[in-house]
Amino acid sequence: MRGGTAALALIVMCGCAGAPPIAPVAPRGLAVSCDDELATLPDADPAVAPGAIVRCARDVHGLRIAYRTTRSGDVPAIATARVIVPASAHEGAPHVVVAHGTVGLADACAPSLAAPDELVRAFASRGWPVIAPDYAGLGSAGVQGYGDNDDTARSVLDAARALATLLGERAPVVLAGHSQGGGAVLSAQSIARRYAGEDTAIAAVIAIAPGWPVRDRLETLRDPARRLRGGDELSAVVGAMFLYAWHARAYGETRAGEGFPLASRDALVHALERGCVGSLLTTVPRLAPTLGALVDDELRAALVACTDAGECDDRARAILEWSRANVMRGDPEGAPIHVLQGDHDGITTPARTRCIVDHLRASAIEPHVCVMDADHLSIVPRGVGHTIAIVESALRGDPAPGCANDALPECVPE
């Protein structure tokens, strides 16, 4: 994606500003030289296998790498990631992949450019090597597949392969993610056996306040007067990022803004290509205070008509079909799933998470649920101890650790 100036998004979303560096590289060394620069990245070579490392550089926080992955449709791509190999790392330690939440679409928002977040640091403090992917298109060529479950899952699984390549060994893999990242690891669990095969033996999947669609949400488009400014700012940002990413994927980056009304199109595109989530939470609702100001009315009306089995143009039909195909089911023969939820989370609400749990159960998957006294952000620090216990139990082959509260309210479909 075309870059932009970084906002305070990483401070807002993960509180990682001012974090001291971690001892960056274990004495046992690496299987790959890390003397490169990541200022420019090569084009993706189809002859290079997913998970191969194409660049590796050192900085004060550890390592930054670029690795081969694929996008939806098996399109070769490059993704970037932060890697921490703590000095206490030992052979046989699990390889941990941490998937981040929503940060924005601009290259400057890529988390690997900043200090590692709290979840990364918690795993590294146990002596476990950690890789935190940015997702293809965020900090690398193209546009992040925001909202595209298959696309993001591939970046996560190939990050696990890349960490194994870097260390020159395979190990049990743990996938953990928060918010958007929680959905990313659930999607990765869904396709892991098909996409990664025996390359990646996943011991546990930990989804923290996951954002994971279990149905299309086109019903929310019916009211163009719906207010986005003054209480629903995050929905405005998420909707804008999705529209931009979907049109970029379908029609190319030069047409990425075609889902927005003409009156606000240029300003919204400018904001998305330069701002991170911290600034977008103000900018997008100001530019589009209502749903009708965010979504092109012709597109909105066509999507509603498609949903009602009425008149449906090609673009609306493509979005509808894509949205329904984008709903993943989970793999009942895949890795065990653990879900952590804050009981007063107003973003990923307990009722939304119950919908996810019910969706998994419909696929014969019984996730381990733990509900804590937390909101959308505080669930990460409050859940760290339980998260570590999940990993340690999985590595020993023991049952999942107990939780004082696993009760979620009834699912309330949006």
C-alpha positions in Angstrom: 0.0 0.0 0.0 1.1 3.5 -0.6 2.6 4.8 2.7 1.8 7.7 4.9 2.7 9.4 8.2 2.3 7.2 11.3 -0.4 8.2 13.8 -0.6 7.3 17.4 -2.5 4.1 16.6 -0.1 1.7 18.2 -0.2 3.6 21.4 -4.0 3.7 21.4 -4.4 0.0 20.5 -1.6 -1.7 22.4 0.0 0.7 24.8 3.5 -0.2 23.5 5.0 3.3 23.4 8.2 3.5 25.4 8.6 -0.3 25.8 12.2 -1.2 26.6 14.0 -3.5 24.1 14.1 -7.2 24.6 17.4 -9.1 24.3 17.1 -9.6 20.6 18.9 -12.8 19.4 19.6 -16.1 21.1 23.3 -17.2 21.4 22.6 -20.3 19.3 22.3 -18.1 16.3 20.0 -18.2 13.2 19.8 -20.2 10.1 19.5 -17.1 7.9 21.8 -14.0 7.7 20.2 -10.9 9.0 22.3 -8.2 7.6 19.8 -6.8 5.0 17.8 -3.6 4.8 14.0 -3.6 4.5 13.8 -0.1 2.9 12.9 -1.7 -0.4 11.5 -5.2 -0.9 11.7 -7.4 -4.0 8.8 -8.5 -6.0 7.3 -11.9 -5.0 9.0 -14.7 -6.9 6.5 -17.5 -7.7 9.5 -19.9 -7.7 10.2 -19.2 -4.0 8.2 -21.2 -1.5 5.8 -19.6 1.0 7.6 -19.2 4.3 10.9 -18.4 2.7 12.7 -15.4 4.1 13.6 -12.8 1.4 15.0 -10.1 3.8 16.1 -10.1 7.4 17.3 -7.0 9.3 18.3 -6.2 12.9 17.1 -3.3 15.0 16.9 -2.3 18.7 13.8 -4.4 19.2 15.0 -7.6 17.5 14.6 -8.6 13.9 12.4 -7.5 11.1 11.9 -9.8 8.2 10.2 -10.0 4.8 8.9 -13.4 3.8 7.1 -15.1 1.0 3.4 -15.7 1.3 0.3 -15.8 -0.9 -2.8 -13.8 -1.2 -6.3 -15.0 -1.8 -6.4 -16.8 -5.1 -2.9 -18.1 -4.6 -1.3 -14.8 -5.8 2.4 -14.7 -4.7 3.2 -11.9 -2.3 5.6 -10.6 0.3 4.7 -9.9 3.9 6.8 -8.3 6.7 7.0 -9.2 10.4 8.6 -8.5 13.7 10.6 -11.4 15.2 11.8 -11.7 18.7 14.2 -14.6 19.5 14.9 -14.1 23.2 18.4 -14.9 24.6 16.8 -17.6 26.8 15.3 -19.4 23.8 16.1 -23.1 23.6 15.7 -25.9 21.1 12.2 -27.3 21.4 10.6 -24.1 22.6 7.2 -23.4 20.9 7.1 -21.0 18.0 4.5 -18.4 18.7 2.7 -16.3 16.0 1.0 -13.2 17.3 -1.6 -11.6 15.0 -2.4 -7.9 15.6 -5.6 -6.0 15.7 -6.8 -3.2 13.4 -4.1 -0.6 12.9 -5.0 0.9 9.5 -4.1 0.4 5.8 -1.2 2.8 5.3 2.3 1.2 5.3 3.4 3.4 8.2 0.8 1.6 10.4 2.7 -1.7 10.1 3.3 -2.9 13.7 6.7 -4.3 12.9 8.0 -0.7 12.6 7.3 -0.1 16.3 8.2 -1.8 19.6 6.7 -5.2 20.1 3.3 -5.1 21.8 2.3 -6.6 25.2 1.3 -10.0 23.9 4.5 -10.4 22.0 6.5 -9.4 25.0 4.6 -11.8 27.3 5.5 -14.8 25.1 9.1 -13.7 24.6 9.5 -13.4 28.3 9.0 -17.1 28.6 11.9 -17.7 26.3 9.7 -18.5 23.3 10.5 -17.2 19.8 7.8 -15.0 18.5 6.9 -13.7 15.1 4.3 -11.0 14.7 3.2 -10.6 11.0 2.0 -7.3 9.6 -0.2 -9.1 7.0 0.6 -8.9 3.3 -0.1 -5.5 1.8 0.6 -3.7 5.1 4.2 -2.5 4.9 4.6 -4.4 1.6 3.3 -4.2 -2.0 -0.5 -4.1 -2.5 -3.3 -3.4 0.0 -3.9 -5.4 3.2 -6.8 -7.8 2.7 -8.7 -6.2 5.5 -11.7 -8.4 6.3 -10.6 -11.1 3.9 -10.3 -14.2 6.1 -8.4 -16.4 3.7 -5.9 -13.7 2.8 -5.0 -12.8 6.3 -4.9 -16.5 7.4 -2.2 -17.2 4.8 0.0 -14.4 6.2 -0.4 -15.9 9.7 0.5 -19.5 8.6 3.4 -18.5 6.4 4.7 -16.4 9.3 4.9 -19.7 11.2 6.8 -21.2 8.3 9.1 -18.2 8.2 10.0 -18.5 11.9 10.9 -22.1 11.4 13.1 -21.2 8.4 14.8 -18.5 10.4 15.6 -20.8 13.4 16.4 -23.8 11.2 14.0 -26.1 13.1 10.3 -26.9 13.4 8.5 -26.8 16.7 5.0 -26.9 18.0 3.2 -23.7 16.8 0.9 -21.5 18.9 -1.3 -19.0 17.1 -2.6 -16.1 19.3 -4.3 -12.9 18.2 -6.4 -10.0 19.5 -9.4 -8.4 17.9 -8.8 -8.5 14.1 -5.9 -10.8 15.0 -8.2 -13.1 16.9 -10.3 -13.5 13.8 -7.0 -14.1 11.8 -6.0 -17.0 14.0 -9.5 -18.6 13.8 -9.3 -18.3 10.0 -5.8 -19.8 10.1 -7.1 -22.7 12.1 -9.8 -23.2 9.5 -7.4 -23.6 6.6 -4.2 -24.8 8.2 -4.4 -28.5 7.3 -5.3 -27.6 3.7 -2.9 -24.7 3.2 0.1 -25.5 5.4 -0.2 -29.3 5.7 2.5 -31.0 7.8 4.7 -27.8 7.7 2.9 -26.4 10.7 1.9 -28.5 13.7 -0.4 -26.2 15.6 -0.6 -26.9 19.4 -3.1 -24.2 20.3 -5.1 -21.3 18.8 -5.9 -18.5 21.2 -8.4 -15.9 20.0 -8.7 -12.9 22.3 -11.9 -10.7 21.8 -11.9 -12.0 18.2 -13.4 -10.0 15.3 -14.5 -12.9 13.0 -17.6 -12.6 10.8 -20.0 -15.6 11.0 -22.5 -14.1 8.6 -22.6 -11.4 6.0 -23.5 -8.0 7.6 -25.3 -6.4 4.6 -28.5 -5.9 6.6 -26.7 -3.0 8.3 -26.8 -1.1 5.0 -30.5 -0.5 5.0 -30.6 2.9 6.7 -28.5 5.6 5.0 -29.3 8.0 7.8 -27.6 5.8 10.4 -25.3 7.9 12.5 -21.6 7.0 12.5 -20.3 10.1 14.2 -21.1 10.3 17.9 -20.9 6.7 19.1 -20.2 4.4 16.1 -16.9 5.7 15.0 -15.2 2.3 14.9 -17.8 0.9 12.6 -17.2 3.8 10.2 -13.4 3.1 10.2 -13.9 -0.7 9.8 -16.4 -0.1 7.0 -14.2 2.4 5.2 -11.2 0.1 5.4 -13.2 -2.9 4.1 -14.6 -0.9 1.2 -11.2 0.4 0.2 -9.6 -3.1 0.5 -12.3 -4.9 -1.4 -12.3 -2.5 -4.3 -8.5 -2.5 -4.4 -8.5 -6.3 -4.6 -11.3 -6.5 -7.2 -10.4 -3.6 -9.5 -6.9 -2.4 -8.6 -5.5 0.2 -6.2 -6.4 3.1 -8.6 -10.1 2.2 -8.1 -10.0 1.5 -4.4 -12.2 4.5 -3.5 -15.1 3.6 -5.8 -17.2 2.3 -2.9 -17.4 5.8 -1.4 -19.7 8.6 -2.5 -18.2 11.0 -5.0 -18.6 13.9 -2.6 -16.3 12.4 0.0 -14.3 9.9 -2.1 -11.0 11.8 -2.5 -10.9 12.9 1.1 -11.7 9.3 2.4 -9.0 7.8 0.2 -6.5 10.4 1.3 -7.2 9.6 4.9 -7.0 5.9 4.5 -3.8 6.0 2.6 -2.1 8.2 5.2 -3.7 7.7 8.6 -3.6 4.9 11.2 -6.5 3.9 13.3 -5.9 6.5 16.0 -6.4 9.4 13.6 -9.0 7.6 11.4 -11.3 7.3 14.4 -11.7 11.1 14.1 -11.2 11.7 10.4 -13.5 9.1 8.9 -16.6 9.9 10.9 -16.0 13.6 10.3 -15.9 13.0 6.6 -18.8 10.5 6.7 -21.0 11.2 9.7 -23.7 8.9 8.3 -23.8 5.6 6.5 -25.1 7.4 3.4 -22.0 9.6 3.4 -19.7 6.6 3.7 -21.1 4.1 1.2 -21.9 5.1 -2.4 -25.7 5.2 -2.6 -26.0 3.2 -5.8 -23.8 0.5 -4.3 -25.7 0.5 -1.0 -29.1 0.2 -2.8 -27.8 -2.6 -5.0 -26.5 -4.5 -2.0 -29.8 -4.2 -0.2 -31.6 -5.3 -3.4 -29.3 -8.3 -3.7 -30.0 -9.3 -0.1 -33.7 -9.1 -0.8 -33.2 -11.2 -4.0 -34.2 -8.2 -6.1 -32.4 -6.3 -8.8 -28.7 -7.0 -8.4 -25.8 -5.5 -10.4 -22.5 -7.2 -11.0 -20.5 -5.4 -8.4 -23.1 -5.9 -5.7 -23.5 -9.5 -6.6 -19.7 -10.0 -6.4 -19.6 -8.4 -2.9 -22.5 -10.5 -1.7 -21.1 -13.7 -3.0 -17.6 -12.9 -1.6 -19.1 -12.0 1.8 -20.9 -15.3 2.1 -17.8 -17.3 0.9 -15.7 -15.3 3.4 -17.5 -16.9 6.3 -15.2 -19.7 7.6 -16.3 -22.7 9.7 -13.3 -23.8 11.6 -11.7 -27.2 11.3 -13.1 -29.9 13.7 -9.9 -31.9 13.1 -7.6 -28.9 13.5 -5.9 -27.4 16.6 -7.9 -26.8 19.8 -9.4 -23.3 20.0 -9.4 -21.1 23.1 -11.5 -17.9 23.3 -10.8 -15.1 25.8 -13.5 -12.5 26.2 -14.0 -9.3 28.3 -17.3 -9.2 30.0 -17.7 -5.4 29.4 -16.1 -5.3 25.9 -18.1 -2.8 23.9 -16.4 -3.6 20.6 -16.3 -7.3 20.4 -19.2 -7.7 22.7 -19.9 -10.9 24.7 -23.0 -11.5 22.6 -20.9 -11.3 19.4 -18.4 -13.7 20.7 -21.3 -16.1 21.7 -22.3 -16.0 18.0 -18.7 -17.1 17.1 -18.8 -19.9 19.8 -22.2 -21.1 18.5 -20.8 -21.0 14.9 -17.9 -23.2 15.9 -20.1 -25.6 17.8 -22.2 -26.0 14.6 -19.0 -27.3 13.0 -18.5 -29.8 15.8 -15.8 -27.7 17.5 -16.1 -27.1 21.3 -13.9 -24.0 22.0 -12.5 -23.4 25.5 -14.0 -20.1 26.7 -12.8 -17.8 29.4 -14.7 -14.6 30.3 -12.8 -12.0 32.4 -13.5 -8.7 34.0 -12.1 -6.6 31.1 -12.9 -4.4 28.1 -11.6 -4.7 24.6 -8.1 -3.5 25.4 -7.6 -4.6 29.0 -8.4 -8.2 28.1 -4.9 -8.5 26.8 -3.0 -7.7 30.0 -5.6 -9.4 32.2 -5.6 -12.5 30.0 -1.8 -12.9 29.6 -1.5 -15.3 32.6 -4.3 -17.5 31.3 -2.9 -17.4 27.8 0.5 -18.6 29.0 -1.2 -21.3 31.0 -3.0 -22.5 27.9 0.3 -22.8 26.0 2.1 -24.6 28.8 -0.8 -27.1 29.2 -1.0 -27.8 25.5 2.8 -28.4 25.3 2.5 -30.9 28.2 -0.5 -32.6 26.6 -2.6 -31.7 29.6 -6.3 -30.6 29.6 -6.9 -26.9 29.1 -6.6 -24.8 32.3 -9.8 -24.0 34.1 -11.5 -20.6 34.1 -13.7 -19.1 36.8 -16.3 -17.9 34.3 -17.1 -19.3 30.8 -20.6 -17.9 30.5 -21.6 -15.8 27.5 -25.0 -14.2 26.9 -27.2 -15.4 24.0 -26.0 -14.7 20.5 -27.6 -11.5 19.1 -27.1 -11.4 15.3 -26.3 -8.0 13.9 
